[in-house]
Amino acid sequence: MNRRWFAVLLGVLMAVAAWGDGENSPCAKLLPSAELKGWKEVQGSFLYGKGEGLTSIYNGGYQFYLKNGVQEAAQRLYQRNDLYATITTHTMKDTASARRFVEHWRSTLRKQKPQAIKMTGTGFWVQADGATTFYWASGRFFVTVMVTRDDRSAVDEGLAVLRAVVQRASRVK
């Protein structure tokens, strides 16, 4: 009986340690907080995954992300009145993988008429199915920002959120 409790306790401690490591990972450091004026972090929404642990974010299909160079990912949900933004940040294998992943999504979503993002790095945004989604990469980072509306204000809000991430990315290596 003592061994079973020890194994359970050890498992819990390992999970807590992995979550703590996730909070300190390079991709988690891109997730903004105070920079997002008027937005608040939704409590308990932080997710982190590395390797096969990407299933915490991508329940099914995580192999696709691994195959395309994703090494780890962090995600957090933010709220501003009735608007929500999900920011998912990824540390990629290398700069080329990050750029290729943005281009993969641009090609996949070409029917939604991707619109260029004019800021450091490479990226675009699309509107479909009631959401506005931004895809951006610079260096070894690949980022998505999904806003829960598909109107002009969602574009403006999403760009502001992405700018906060881009600003953090310029300081994180």
PEUR-V986857 format. One record per backbone hydrogen bond with DSSP energy under -1.0 kcal/mol. NH is the residue of the N-H (numbers start at 1). CO is the residue of the C=O. Records with the same first field share a line. If there is no record, write none. Layout:
NH: CO, CO
This chain:
5: 1
6: 2
7: 3
8: 4
9: 5
10: 6
11: 7
12: 8
13: 9
14: 10
15: 11
16: 12
17: 13
18: 14
19: 15
20: 16
21: 17
22: 18
23: 19
25: 22
29: 25
30: 27
31: 28
36: 33
37: 35
39: 36
40: 79
42: 77
45: 42
47: 75
49: 73
51: 71
53: 50
54: 51
55: 52
56: 53
57: 54
58: 54
60: 58
64: 61
66: 62
67: 63
68: 64
69: 66
70: 65
71: 91
72: 91
73: 49
74: 89
75: 47
76: 87
78: 85
79: 40
80: 83
83: 80
85: 78
86: 146
87: 76
88: 144
89: 74
90: 142
91: 72
92: 140
93: 69
98: 94
99: 95
100: 96
101: 97
102: 98
103: 99
104: 100
105: 101
106: 102
107: 103
108: 104
109: 105
110: 107
112: 109
113: 110
115: 125
117: 123
119: 117
122: 137
124: 135
125: 115
126: 133
128: 131
131: 128
132: 147
133: 126
134: 145
135: 124
136: 143
137: 122
138: 141
141: 138
142: 90
143: 136
144: 88
145: 134
146: 86
147: 132
148: 84
149: 147
155: 151
156: 152
157: 153
158: 154
159: 155
160: 156
161: 157
162: 158
163: 159
164: 160
165: 161
166: 162
167: 163
168: 164
169: 165
170: 166
171: 168
